[in-house]
Amino acid sequence: MVLKRTNLSEHVVEEIKSRIRRGELKEGDRLPSHDRLSRELGVSRTTLREALKNLSLMGILEMRPGRGTHIKALTPASVLNPLAPTLLMDRATVDELMDARLYVELGTVSLACRHAASSDLEAMEALVREMEGCVCRKDYRGFSDLDLRFHFLVAHAARNRVLGRILDDIRGLLSQLLREVVLYLPGMAEDGYRYHRMILKAIRERDPVKAEKTMRRHIASVASAVRKYRRAEEDRYGEETPAPASAST
């Protein structure tokens, strides 16, 4: 049976993770060139790049333009979690995660309108001011971290631990991808700041209808940007001629 490219990509992900677990690859190590690694693993360079991209999204690799691909600082979860590579392998599942995020966040923002305490509002206001500073300085990495914290503050204000835990899991799987979208697509941080300011205003006014409407528009905008970013990445790497299989595999 001929394996699909996605299955081959998953195999490469697991092989590199196995090498890390065995101590053959350590934090800071640089991977061999794509040509050499694709020959070792018996896959095309396209399949290899797909696998490396997913390992980067999982926080295991860091792809440095002009300096190669390196092993990042590792946590046990990043190497052992069997769910992340499966969920981040294809566009359809990312779309499903974005859909799940939408409905969870519609629930949390509606509940936050009812349950947010003054301390919650103060924390959100302080965070939105920090976001404004990041936008003015064009500190998009800092903005991305604040973006994540803002949504967790909304979930905390909802006073629903189940929704908060679900959102935590979804955002954890999407966090690296969302960070890359903010870093590489112009205008994302500026749009995000405006939406967060409007969401905060609706929560402060205890208006769940306005809050849900604004959150829906915000997440739809992010989902559209994610699709645009992933298409650009696919076009960038494209299809290539498969590398010859290694005699040892």
C-alpha distance (Angstrom), angle and dihedral (degrees) to the residues before:
residue distance angle dihedral
M1 . . .
V2 3.80 . .
L3 3.77 112.1 .
K4 3.80 118.7 -129.2
R5 3.79 115.7 -117.2
T6 3.81 90.6 -110.8
N7 3.81 89.9 57.0
L8 3.80 90.6 48.3
S9 3.79 89.6 49.8
E10 3.82 90.5 51.8
H11 3.81 88.7 50.1
V12 3.82 90.4 54.2
V13 3.82 90.9 48.7
E14 3.80 91.4 52.4
E15 3.81 92.9 44.7
I16 3.81 92.9 54.1
K17 3.81 91.2 45.2
S18 3.82 88.9 50.5
R19 3.80 90.5 52.7
I20 3.80 88.8 52.5
R21 3.81 92.4 49.3
R22 3.81 90.4 49.2
G23 3.79 90.7 51.2
E24 3.80 94.3 -115.2
L25 3.81 89.1 119.9
K26 3.81 120.6 39.0
E27 3.79 137.7 -175.3
G28 3.80 110.2 -66.8
D29 3.81 95.2 16.8
R30 3.79 115.9 139.1
L31 3.79 116.5 -131.4
P32 3.81 119.4 -126.5
S33 3.80 118.2 -96.5
H34 3.80 116.9 -72.6
D35 3.81 90.6 -110.6
R36 3.79 93.1 53.7
L37 3.81 95.6 41.8
S38 3.81 93.6 47.8
R39 3.83 89.3 52.1
E40 3.82 91.5 48.3
L41 3.80 92.0 51.2
G42 3.80 96.7 37.8
V43 3.80 95.6 -125.7
S44 3.79 135.9 117.6
R45 3.78 120.3 -94.1
T46 3.82 88.0 -114.6
T47 3.81 91.3 57.8
L48 3.80 90.7 44.9
R49 3.80 92.5 51.5
E50 3.80 90.9 49.0
A51 3.81 89.8 53.3
L52 3.81 93.3 46.1
K53 3.80 90.2 49.6
N54 3.80 90.8 53.7
L55 3.81 91.6 47.1
S56 3.80 87.2 52.5
L57 3.82 91.0 51.1
M58 3.80 88.3 50.6
G59 3.81 89.9 55.4
I60 3.81 94.8 -114.2
L61 3.81 99.5 108.1
E62 3.78 133.9 37.0
M63 3.80 115.6 -151.2
R64 3.81 108.6 -153.3
P65 3.82 115.4 -169.5
G66 3.79 109.2 -121.5
R67 3.82 92.7 2.7
G68 3.79 103.6 68.9
T69 3.79 133.1 -122.4
H70 3.81 120.0 -50.6
I71 3.80 137.2 -171.6
K72 3.81 109.4 -107.4
A73 3.79 128.5 -143.2
L74 3.78 102.7 -68.4
T75 3.77 135.7 -140.3
P76 3.81 122.7 -166.7
A77 3.81 90.5 -114.2
S78 3.79 93.7 55.0
V79 3.80 91.6 56.1
L80 3.80 100.9 33.8
N81 3.83 103.9 36.3
P82 3.83 104.6 109.3
L83 3.81 94.2 -169.8
A84 3.79 102.0 62.5
P85 3.83 99.9 63.5
T86 3.79 92.1 47.7
L87 3.79 94.1 49.4
L88 3.78 95.2 45.8
M89 3.78 97.1 47.8
D90 3.78 101.6 88.9
R91 3.77 140.9 31.6
A92 3.82 94.2 -122.6
T93 3.80 93.4 60.9
V94 3.80 92.9 47.3
D95 3.82 86.9 53.6
E96 3.81 89.1 51.2
L97 3.80 91.0 50.7
M98 3.80 90.0 50.6
D99 3.82 89.9 50.4
A100 3.81 90.5 49.9
R101 3.78 90.4 48.4
L102 3.82 90.4 52.2
Y103 3.80 95.1 56.1
V104 3.79 94.2 42.5
E105 3.80 92.4 50.0
L106 3.80 92.6 46.5
G107 3.79 86.1 57.9
T108 3.79 96.0 45.7
V109 3.80 95.2 47.3
S110 3.81 91.6 48.4
L111 3.80 91.5 50.3
A112 3.81 90.7 44.9
C113 3.81 88.7 59.8
R114 3.81 87.9 59.3
H115 3.79 101.9 37.4
A116 3.82 109.2 27.4
A117 3.80 112.0 126.0
S118 3.79 123.7 -147.5
S119 3.81 88.9 -102.3
D120 3.83 89.9 56.3
L121 3.80 91.3 51.6
E122 3.80 91.7 47.8
A123 3.81 91.3 51.2
M124 3.81 91.7 49.3
E125 3.80 92.0 47.3
A126 3.80 91.3 51.3
L127 3.80 90.2 49.4
V128 3.81 93.2 49.7
R129 3.82 89.2 52.0
E130 3.81 88.9 52.6
M131 3.81 88.9 50.0
E132 3.79 90.1 54.1
G133 3.79 89.5 53.4
C134 3.81 91.6 50.5
V135 3.80 91.0 50.5
C136 3.81 91.7 50.0
R137 3.83 90.8 49.6
K138 3.82 92.0 41.5
D139 3.80 87.8 -124.1
Y140 3.79 94.9 155.0
R141 3.79 95.5 165.7
G142 3.79 89.9 55.7
F143 3.80 90.1 45.9
S144 3.80 90.9 53.3
D145 3.81 91.1 55.8
L146 3.82 91.1 48.7
D147 3.81 90.4 48.4
L148 3.79 89.9 57.9
R149 3.81 91.8 47.8
F150 3.82 92.8 49.3
H151 3.79 92.9 57.7
F152 3.79 90.7 47.5
L153 3.82 89.5 51.6
V154 3.81 89.8 53.2
A155 3.81 89.7 49.8
H156 3.81 90.6 49.2
A157 3.81 90.6 50.4
A158 3.82 89.1 53.7
R159 3.83 89.1 67.2
N160 3.81 92.0 -143.1
R161 3.79 113.0 123.6
V162 3.81 94.6 -170.7
L163 3.80 94.4 56.4
G164 3.79 89.6 42.4
R165 3.80 92.2 54.4
I166 3.81 92.9 47.1
L167 3.80 91.0 49.8
D168 3.80 90.2 47.9
D169 3.82 90.5 55.4
I170 3.81 94.5 45.9
R171 3.79 94.7 46.1
G172 3.79 90.0 46.0
L173 3.80 90.5 58.5
L174 3.81 93.2 44.6
S175 3.81 100.5 36.7
Q176 3.80 99.1 96.0
L177 3.81 92.9 45.1
L178 3.81 92.0 48.2
R179 3.80 90.2 48.5
E180 3.80 91.0 53.8
V181 3.80 91.2 49.1
V182 3.82 90.8 54.5
L183 3.81 91.5 46.9
Y184 3.79 98.1 47.7
L185 3.82 107.3 31.4
P186 3.83 114.7 74.0
G187 3.79 116.3 -124.3
M188 3.81 97.6 17.8
A189 3.81 95.4 114.0
E190 3.80 92.5 45.4
D191 3.82 91.8 50.4
G192 3.80 91.2 44.7
Y193 3.80 91.7 52.6
R194 3.82 91.7 52.4
Y195 3.80 92.7 48.9
H196 3.80 93.3 47.6
R197 3.79 90.7 50.5
M198 3.83 90.5 52.0
I199 3.82 92.3 46.2
L200 3.80 90.4 51.9
K201 3.82 90.7 49.3
A202 3.81 91.1 53.0
I203 3.82 92.1 48.7
R204 3.80 91.0 48.3
E205 3.83 89.3 51.2
R206 3.84 90.5 48.5
D207 3.81 89.6 -125.0
P208 3.84 108.9 146.4
V209 3.82 93.7 176.9
K210 3.80 92.6 56.9
A211 3.81 91.4 40.5
E212 3.81 93.3 52.9
K213 3.81 92.4 44.9
T214 3.80 92.0 51.4
M215 3.80 93.4 44.5
R216 3.81 90.4 50.2
R217 3.81 91.3 52.3
H218 3.81 91.0 46.0
I219 3.79 95.4 51.8
A220 3.82 92.2 42.4
S221 3.81 87.7 55.0
V222 3.81 91.5 49.7
A223 3.82 92.1 46.7
S224 3.81 90.2 52.4
A225 3.81 90.3 50.0
V226 3.82 91.2 49.2
R227 3.81 90.8 53.5
K228 3.81 90.7 48.2
Y229 3.80 91.8 49.4
R230 3.80 94.0 48.3
R231 3.82 91.7 48.4
A232 3.80 89.2 51.7
E233 3.81 90.3 50.5
E234 3.80 91.5 49.4
D235 3.81 91.2 49.3
R236 3.79 89.8 47.6
Y237 3.80 94.7 54.8
G238 3.81 97.8 31.6
E239 3.77 126.6 168.2
E240 3.78 119.5 -47.4
T241 3.77 136.1 -176.3
P242 3.82 109.5 -85.8
A243 3.78 115.8 -106.2
P244 3.82 116.9 -118.6
A245 3.80 115.0 -91.7
S246 3.77 117.1 -100.6
A247 3.78 115.2 -111.1
S248 3.80 89.6 -130.7
T249 3.83 95.7 58.3
